[in-house]
Amino acid sequence: LLWFKEENISGTDIQQVDLPDDRMFRDSEVASFRNNFFGTDSVFMAVHGGENNIPHGSLDIGQFVYEALGERWAIDLGGDNYNLAGYFDNAKLRWWYYRNRAEAHNVIIMNPSADILCDQELNAFAPISEFVSADEYGYAVVNMQPAYKNYVNNAIRGAYLDKKTGAMIVQDEISFKNTGNELYWFMHTKADVTLAADGKSAILSQNGKRIWVGILSEGNEVFSEPVNNEDN
């Protein structure tokens, strides 16, 4: 936790603080990247692996966030009301609440079913298997196989930041145990979403800013209309 009173520190003093642009945090298995701290072109991304079944935690292995143009585009919904019934019942009731489930995060959902209480393995731990920090780019790779072990032989997520262009790339590589699997790729945003006619790309807009997002794979995957879970 970094705490300071902004009125007591001049802008010049802040910019003289020597902090790394990129950092990996073990145990929590979080990696964060940025091109700079103070430029008007600042971009930031972070990706998370870690452990699912922990106090105050969510089913969020593979979660990522992204900021550019002074806005957060890929968001984390944050915590819910701790007074909700059974909110800390990690054996059952906690996973009935949307914000605690994997589908409430920017992750992959496999073979969803009303009969499945947890949409990621409850006791999964996903380590960051690779972390690279360079002047022009940075990336981290999360081993997500423990979160989906019933369905996959291997599952990794790479999050890459191009520090020159500000672009973020999320790349998922999955090897299934069997055929016929159902897969969804989730990203939450507060921005207005305008889908392209073919569903392969979209424009996100908020506060007069816009960014482009697109599917780079050559399969038949498409984006779907956003779902408003504001009340959840």
Phi and psi in degrees as GROMACS dihedral restraints (atoms count N, CA, C in turn):
[ dihedral_restraints ]
;  ai    aj    ak    al  type     phi  dphi    fc
    3     4     5     6     1  -110.8    20    10
    4     5     6     7     1   121.7    20    10
    6     7     8     9     1  -127.1    20    10
    7     8     9    10     1   130.8    20    10
    9    10    11    12     1  -153.1    20    10
   10    11    12    13     1   157.0    20    10
   12    13    14    15     1   -95.0    20    10
   13    14    15    16     1   113.1    20    10
   15    16    17    18     1   -59.5    20    10
   16    17    18    19     1   -33.4    20    10
   18    19    20    21     1   -67.9    20    10
   19    20    21    22     1   -17.1    20    10
   21    22    23    24     1   -95.8    20    10
   22    23    24    25     1    -2.5    20    10
   24    25    26    27     1  -129.0    20    10
   25    26    27    28     1   123.4    20    10
   27    28    29    30     1   -74.1    20    10
   28    29    30    31     1   159.4    20    10
   30    31    32    33     1   -58.0    20    10
   31    32    33    34     1   -36.8    20    10
   33    34    35    36     1   -63.6    20    10
   34    35    36    37     1   -43.3    20    10
   36    37    38    39     1   -63.1    20    10
   37    38    39    40     1   -40.5    20    10
   39    40    41    42     1   -62.4    20    10
   40    41    42    43     1   -43.5    20    10
   42    43    44    45     1   -68.6    20    10
   43    44    45    46     1   -16.2    20    10
   45    46    47    48     1   -85.7    20    10
   46    47    48    49     1    -8.0    20    10
   48    49    50    51     1   -67.7    20    10
   49    50    51    52     1   126.3    20    10
   51    52    53    54     1   -94.0    20    10
   52    53    54    55     1    94.7    20    10
   54    55    56    57     1  -117.8    20    10
   55    56    57    58     1   144.3    20    10
   57    58    59    60     1   -68.9    20    10
   58    59    60    61     1   145.2    20    10
   60    61    62    63     1   -70.8    20    10
   61    62    63    64     1   -30.8    20    10
   63    64    65    66     1  -124.3    20    10
   64    65    66    67     1   149.4    20    10
   66    67    68    69     1  -156.6    20    10
   67    68    69    70     1   144.5    20    10
   69    70    71    72     1  -117.4    20    10
   70    71    72    73     1   137.2    20    10
   72    73    74    75     1  -118.0    20    10
   73    74    75    76     1   111.4    20    10
   75    76    77    78     1   -72.7    20    10
   76    77    78    79     1   162.7    20    10
   78    79    80    81     1    75.3    20    10
   79    80    81    82     1   -58.7    20    10
   81    82    83    84     1   -73.7    20    10
   82    83    84    85     1   -20.3    20    10
   84    85    86    87     1    54.6    20    10
   85    86    87    88     1    58.6    20    10
   87    88    89    90     1  -119.5    20    10
   88    89    90    91     1   136.9    20    10
   90    91    92    93     1  -125.2    20    10
   91    92    93    94     1   133.9    20    10
   93    94    95    96     1  -127.6    20    10
   94    95    96    97     1   149.3    20    10
   96    97    98    99     1  -143.1    20    10
   97    98    99   100     1   146.3    20    10
   99   100   101   102     1  -153.0    20    10
  100   101   102   103     1   159.1    20    10
  102   103   104   105     1   -86.3    20    10
  103   104   105   106     1   -32.6    20    10
  105   106   107   108     1  -164.9    20    10
  106   107   108   109     1   172.5    20    10
  108   109   110   111     1   -97.4    20    10
  109   110   111   112     1   -26.8    20    10
  111   112   113   114     1  -127.9    20    10
  112   113   114   115     1    -1.7    20    10
  114   115   116   117     1   -77.3    20    10
  115   116   117   118     1   156.7    20    10
  117   118   119   120     1   -68.6    20    10
  118   119   120   121     1   -15.1    20    10
  120   121   122   123     1  -100.0    20    10
  121   122   123   124     1    18.9    20    10
  123   124   125   126     1   -60.9    20    10
  124   125   126   127     1   134.9    20    10
  126   127   128   129     1  -130.2    20    10
  127   128   129   130     1   152.8    20    10
  129   130   131   132     1  -146.0    20    10
  130   131   132   133     1   140.2    20    10
  132   133   134   135     1  -143.8    20    10
  133   134   135   136     1   156.6    20    10
  135   136   137   138     1  -146.9    20    10
  136   137   138   139     1   151.6    20    10
  138   139   140   141     1  -137.3    20    10
  139   140   141   142     1   149.1    20    10
  141   142   143   144     1  -131.1    20    10
  142   143   144   145     1   136.2    20    10
  144   145   146   147     1  -113.9    20    10
  145   146   147   148     1  -106.9    20    10
  147   148   149   150     1    77.2    20    10
  148   149   150   151     1  -156.7    20    10
  150   151   152   153     1  -111.2    20    10
  151   152   153   154     1   139.0    20    10
  153   154   155   156     1   -82.3    20    10
  154   155   156   157     1   -52.2    20    10
  156   157   158   159     1   -87.1    20    10
  157   158   159   160     1    72.6    20    10
  159   160   161   162     1  -130.9    20    10
  160   161   162   163     1   155.2    20    10
  162   163   164   165     1   -57.2    20    10
  163   164   165   166     1   139.5    20    10
  165   166   167   168     1    66.9    20    10
  166   167   168   169     1     7.0    20    10
  168   169   170   171     1   -92.3    20    10
  169   170   171   172     1   173.2    20    10
  171   172   173   174     1  -130.7    20    10
  172   173   174   175     1   169.9    20    10
  174   175   176   177     1   -85.1    20    10
  175   176   177   178     1    89.2    20    10
  177   178   179   180     1  -140.4    20    10
  178   179   180   181     1    32.0    20    10
  180   181   182   183     1   -66.8    20    10
  181   182   183   184     1   123.2    20    10
  183   184   185   186     1   102.3    20    10
  184   185   186   187     1    -3.4    20    10
  186   187   188   189     1   -57.9    20    10
  187   188   189   190     1   140.5    20    10
  189   190   191   192     1  -137.9    20    10
  190   191   192   193     1   155.3    20    10
  192   193   194   195     1  -131.2    20    10
  193   194   195   196     1   157.9    20    10
  195   196   197   198     1  -148.4    20    10
  196   197   198   199     1   133.6    20    10
  198   199   200   201     1  -128.1    20    10
  199   200   201   202     1   141.1    20    10
  201   202   203   204     1  -159.9    20    10
  202   203   204   205     1   154.7    20    10
  204   205   206   207     1    58.2    20    10
  205   206   207   208     1    27.3    20    10
  207   208   209   210     1    77.0    20    10
  208   209   210   211     1    13.4    20    10
  210   211   212   213     1  -129.4    20    10
  211   212   213   214     1   150.6    20    10
  213   214   215   216     1   -96.5    20    10
  214   215   216   217     1   121.9    20    10
  216   217   218   219     1   -99.5    20    10
  217   218   219   220     1   -45.8    20    10
  219   220   221   222     1  -100.9    20    10
  220   221   222   223     1   116.4    20    10
  222   223   224   225     1  -114.2    20    10
  223   224   225   226     1   161.4    20    10
  225   226   227   228     1  -106.0    20    10
  226   227   228   229     1   132.7    20    10
  228   229   230   231     1   -69.4    20    10
  229   230   231   232     1   -20.2    20    10
  231   232   233   234     1    80.6    20    10
  232   233   234   235     1  -175.8    20    10
  234   235   236   237     1   -73.0    20    10
  235   236   237   238     1   162.9    20    10
  237   238   239   240     1  -104.4    20    10
  238   239   240   241     1  -165.8    20    10
  240   241   242   243     1   -78.6    20    10
  241   242   243   244     1   114.8    20    10
  243   244   245   246     1   -66.7    20    10
  244   245   246   247     1   -11.9    20    10
  246   247   248   249     1   -88.2    20    10
  247   248   249   250     1    -0.3    20    10
  249   250   251   252     1   -63.3    20    10
  250   251   252   253     1   146.0    20    10
  252   253   254   255     1   -58.7    20    10
  253   254   255   256     1   127.4    20    10
  255   256   257   258     1    67.8    20    10
  256   257   258   259     1    22.0    20    10
  258   259   260   261     1   -61.4    20    10
  259   260   261   262     1   -29.8    20    10
  261   262   263   264     1  -108.8    20    10
  262   263   264   265     1    21.4    20    10
  264   265   266   267     1   -84.9    20    10
  265   266   267   268     1    85.1    20    10
  267   268   269   270     1   -68.3    20    10
  268   269   270   271     1   -13.4    20    10
  270   271   272   273     1   -79.7    20    10
  271   272   273   274     1   -22.8    20    10
  273   274   275   276     1  -156.7    20    10
  274   275   276   277     1   -71.1    20    10
  276   277   278   279     1   -63.2    20    10
  277   278   279   280     1   -31.1    20    10
  279   280   281   282     1   -56.0    20    10
  280   281   282   283     1   -34.7    20    10
  282   283   284   285     1   -88.3    20    10
  283   284   285   286     1     6.5    20    10
  285   286   287   288     1   -82.7    20    10
  286   287   288   289     1   -19.8    20    10
  288   289   290   291     1   -86.3    20    10
  289   290   291   292     1   131.4    20    10
  291   292   293   294     1   -53.6    20    10
  292   293   294   295     1   -49.0    20    10
  294   295   296   297     1   -63.1    20    10
  295   296   297   298     1   -19.8    20    10
  297   298   299   300     1   -90.9    20    10
  298   299   300   301     1   -16.5    20    10
  300   301   302   303     1   -83.4    20    10
  301   302   303   304     1   161.2    20    10
  303   304   305   306     1   -62.0    20    10
  304   305   306   307     1   -35.5    20    10
  306   307   308   309     1   -63.4    20    10
  307   308   309   310     1   -14.1    20    10
  309   310   311   312     1   -88.3    20    10
  310   311   312   313     1     5.8    20    10
  312   313   314   315     1  -126.2    20    10
  313   314   315   316     1   171.5    20    10
  315   316   317   318     1   -87.3    20    10
  316   317   318   319     1    69.1    20    10
  318   319   320   321     1  -134.9    20    10
  319   320   321   322     1  -175.2    20    10
  321   322   323   324     1   -98.6    20    10
  322   323   324   325     1   138.6    20    10
  324   325   326   327     1  -113.8    20    10
  325   326   327   328     1   130.3    20    10
  327   328   329   330     1  -117.7    20    10
  328   329   330   331     1   130.9    20    10
  330   331   332   333     1    48.7    20    10
  331   332   333   334     1    58.1    20    10
  333   334   335   336     1   -64.9    20    10
  334   335   336   337     1   146.9    20    10
  336   337   338   339     1  -157.9    20    10
  337   338   339   340     1   144.0    20    10
  339   340   341   342     1   -65.3    20    10
  340   341   342   343     1   -17.1    20    10
  342   343   344   345     1   -85.9    20    10
  343   344   345   346     1    -6.8    20    10
  345   346   347   348     1  -102.8    20    10
  346   347   348   349     1   118.0    20    10
  348   349   350   351     1   -69.4    20    10
  349   350   351   352     1   -46.4    20    10
  351   352   353   354     1  -112.0    20    10
  352   353   354   355     1   125.2    20    10
  354   355   356   357     1   -90.3    20    10
  355   356   357   358     1     8.6    20    10
  357   358   359   360     1  -138.3    20    10
  358   359   360   361     1   158.7    20    10
  360   361   362   363     1   -59.5    20    10
  361   362   363   364     1   126.7    20    10
  363   364   365   366     1   -62.6    20    10
  364   365   366   367     1   -39.3    20    10
  366   367   368   369     1  -100.9    20    10
  367   368   369   370     1    21.8    20    10
  369   370   371   372     1   -73.5    20    10
  370   371   372   373     1   145.0    20    10
  372   373   374   375     1  -127.5    20    10
  373   374   375   376     1   123.4    20    10
  375   376   377   378     1  -115.7    20    10
  376   377   378   379     1   109.0    20    10
  378   379   380   381     1   -82.0    20    10
  379   380   381   382     1   155.2    20    10
  381   382   383   384     1   -80.9    20    10
  382   383   384   385     1   116.9    20    10
  384   385   386   387     1   -91.3    20    10
  385   386   387   388     1   -16.3    20    10
  387   388   389   390     1  -152.3    20    10
  388   389   390   391     1   137.3    20    10
  390   391   392   393     1  -141.3    20    10
  391   392   393   394     1   123.7    20    10
  393   394   395   396     1  -131.5    20    10
  394   395   396   397     1   127.7    20    10
  396   397   398   399     1  -122.4    20    10
  397   398   399   400     1   119.2    20    10
  399   400   401   402     1  -133.2    20    10
  400   401   402   403     1   169.4    20    10
  402   403   404   405     1   -64.2    20    10
  403   404   405   406     1   -37.8    20    10
  405   406   407   408     1  -101.8    20    10
  406   407   408   409     1    -8.2    20    10
  408   409   410   411     1  -162.6    20    10
  409   410   411   412     1   168.1    20    10
  411   412   413   414     1  -156.9    20    10
  412   413   414   415     1   150.8    20    10
  414   415   416   417     1  -156.7    20    10
  415   416   417   418     1   159.9    20    10
  417   418   419   420     1  -138.8    20    10
  418   419   420   421     1   151.0    20    10
  420   421   422   423     1  -122.6    20    10
  421   422   423   424     1   128.3    20    10
  423   424   425   426     1  -108.1    20    10
  424   425   426   427     1   129.6    20    10
  426   427   428   429     1   -83.5    20    10
  427   428   429   430     1   100.2    20    10
  429   430   431   432     1   -91.1    20    10
  430   431   432   433     1    -0.3    20    10
  432   433   434   435     1   -52.7    20    10
  433   434   435   436     1   -41.0    20    10
  435   436   437   438     1   -60.7    20    10
  436   437   438   439     1   -25.3    20    10
  438   439   440   441     1   -78.1    20    10
  439   440   441   442     1   -20.2    20    10
  441   442   443   444     1  -130.5    20    10
  442   443   444   445     1    31.1    20    10
  444   445   446   447     1   -62.1    20    10
  445   446   447   448     1   -23.4    20    10
  447   448   449   450     1   -70.9    20    10
  448   449   450   451     1   -19.9    20    10
  450   451   452   453     1  -115.4    20    10
  451   452   453   454     1   -21.8    20    10
  453   454   455   456     1  -126.6    20    10
  454   455   456   457     1   152.0    20    10
  456   457   458   459     1   -84.3    20    10
  457   458   459   460     1   -40.2    20    10
  459   460   461   462     1  -144.4    20    10
  460   461   462   463     1   146.6    20    10
  462   463   464   465     1  -156.2    20    10
  463   464   465   466     1   115.8    20    10
  465   466   467   468     1  -127.0    20    10
  466   467   468   469     1   149.5    20    10
  468   469   470   471     1  -123.5    20    10
  469   470   471   472     1   125.3    20    10
  471   472   473   474     1  -108.0    20    10
  472   473   474   475     1   134.6    20    10
  474   475   476   477     1  -118.8    20    10
  475   476   477   478     1   122.1    20    10
  477   478   479   480     1  -123.2    20    10
  478   479   480   481     1   133.0    20    10
  480   481   482   483     1  -116.2    20    10
  481   482   483   484     1   119.8    20    10
  483   484   485   486     1   -85.8    20    10
  484   485   486   487     1   107.5    20    10
  486   487   488   489     1   -74.8    20    10
  487   488   489   490     1   -14.1    20    10
  489   490   491   492     1   -83.5    20    10
  490   491   492   493     1   -43.6    20    10
  492   493   494   495     1   -96.3    20    10
  493   494   495   496     1   -20.2    20    10
  495   496   497   498     1    86.7    20    10
  496   497   498   499     1     0.5    20    10
  498   499   500   501     1   -76.3    20    10
  499   500   501   502     1   145.1    20    10
  501   502   503   504     1  -115.1    20    10
  502   503   504   505     1   137.1    20    10
  504   505   506   507     1  -121.4    20    10
  505   506   507   508     1   129.8    20    10
  507   508   509   510     1  -109.5    20    10
  508   509   510   511     1   120.9    20    10
  510   511   512   513     1  -123.1    20    10
  511   512   513   514     1   122.6    20    10
  513   514   515   516     1  -111.5    20    10
  514   515   516   517     1   131.3    20    10
  516   517   518   519     1  -123.7    20    10
  517   518   519   520     1   117.9    20    10
  519   520   521   522     1  -131.4    20    10
  520   521   522   523     1   134.5    20    10
  522   523   524   525     1  -118.1    20    10
  523   524   525   526     1   111.1    20    10
  525   526   527   528     1   -82.6    20    10
  526   527   528   529     1   152.2    20    10
  528   529   530   531     1   -74.6    20    10
  529   530   531   532     1   -34.6    20    10
  531   532   533   534     1  -137.5    20    10
  532   533   534   535     1   170.3    20    10
  534   535   536   537     1   -88.5    20    10
  535   536   537   538     1   172.1    20    10
  537   538   539   540     1    79.5    20    10
  538   539   540   541     1    22.2    20    10
  540   541   542   543     1   -83.2    20    10
  541   542   543   544     1   150.2    20    10
  543   544   545   546     1  -107.7    20    10
  544   545   546   547     1   128.1    20    10
  546   547   548   549     1  -131.9    20    10
  547   548   549   550     1   136.9    20    10
  549   550   551   552     1  -125.6    20    10
  550   551   552   553     1   141.7    20    10
  552   553   554   555     1  -113.3    20    10
  553   554   555   556     1   117.8    20    10
  555   556   557   558     1  -106.1    20    10
  556   557   558   559     1   141.1    20    10
  558   559   560   561     1  -145.1    20    10
  559   560   561   562     1   127.6    20    10
  561   562   563   564     1   -98.9    20    10
  562   563   564   565     1   141.4    20    10
  564   565   566   567     1  -151.6    20    10
  565   566   567   568     1   152.0    20    10
  567   568   569   570     1   -91.6    20    10
  568   569   570   571     1    -5.3    20    10
  570   571   572   573     1   -74.5    20    10
  571   572   573   574     1   157.1    20    10
  573   574   575   576     1   -73.1    20    10
  574   575   576   577     1   140.0    20    10
  576   577   578   579     1  -116.4    20    10
  577   578   579   580     1   125.8    20    10
  579   580   581   582     1  -117.7    20    10
  580   581   582   583     1   111.1    20    10
  582   583   584   585     1   -81.5    20    10
  583   584   585   586     1   143.8    20    10
  585   586   587   588     1   -70.3    20    10
  586   587   588   589     1   158.9    20    10
  588   589   590   591     1   -58.8    20    10
  589   590   591   592     1   -34.7    20    10
  591   592   593   594     1   -88.5    20    10
  592   593   594   595     1    -2.4    20    10
  594   595   596   597     1    75.1    20    10
  595   596   597   598     1     3.1    20    10
  597   598   599   600     1   -85.9    20    10
  598   599   600   601     1   -11.6    20    10
  600   601   602   603     1  -152.3    20    10
  601   602   603   604     1   170.6    20    10
  603   604   605   606     1  -156.2    20    10
  604   605   606   607     1   156.0    20    10
  606   607   608   609     1  -107.2    20    10
  607   608   609   610     1   126.4    20    10
  609   610   611   612     1  -100.4    20    10
  610   611   612   613     1   134.4    20    10
  612   613   614   615     1  -132.8    20    10
  613   614   615   616     1   133.8    20    10
  615   616   617   618     1  -161.3    20    10
  616   617   618   619     1   138.9    20    10
  618   619   620   621     1    52.1    20    10
  619   620   621   622     1    39.6    20    10
  621   622   623   624     1    77.2    20    10
  622   623   624   625     1     5.0    20    10
  624   625   626   627     1  -107.9    20    10
  625   626   627   628     1   153.5    20    10
  627   628   629   630     1  -140.8    20    10
  628   629   630   631     1   144.7    20    10
  630   631   632   633     1  -136.6    20    10
  631   632   633   634     1   159.5    20    10
  633   634   635   636     1  -104.6    20    10
  634   635   636   637     1   138.2    20    10
  636   637   638   639     1  -127.1    20    10
  637   638   639   640     1   143.6    20    10
  639   640   641   642     1  -149.8    20    10
  640   641   642   643     1   157.1    20    10
  642   643   644   645     1   -93.3    20    10
  643   644   645   646     1   120.2    20    10
  645   646   647   648     1   -92.1    20    10
  646   647   648   649     1   -17.9    20    10
  648   649   650   651     1   -70.5    20    10
  649   650   651   652     1   160.2    20    10
  651   652   653   654     1   -99.7    20    10
  652   653   654   655     1    14.7    20    10
  654   655   656   657     1   -81.9    20    10
  655   656   657   658     1  -161.8    20    10
  657   658   659   660     1   -99.7    20    10
  658   659   660   661     1    19.4    20    10
  660   661   662   663     1   -69.4    20    10
  661   662   663   664     1   142.4    20    10
  663   664   665   666     1  -140.3    20    10
  664   665   666   667     1   158.1    20    10
  666   667   668   669     1   -78.4    20    10
  667   668   669   670     1   148.3    20    10
  669   670   671   672     1  -111.2    20    10
  670   671   672   673     1   167.5    20    10
  672   673   674   675     1   -59.3    20    10
  673   674   675   676     1   142.2    20    10
  675   676   677   678     1   -67.5    20    10
  676   677   678   679     1   150.6    20    10
  678   679   680   681     1  -107.6    20    10
  679   680   681   682     1   131.9    20    10
  681   682   683   684     1   -89.5    20    10
  682   683   684   685     1   107.5    20    10
  684   685   686   687     1  -109.3    20    10
  685   686   687   688     1    31.7    20    10
  687   688   689   690     1   -59.1    20    10
  688   689   690   691     1   -32.8    20    10
  690   691   692   693     1   -82.8    20    10
  691   692   693   694     1    -3.8    20    10
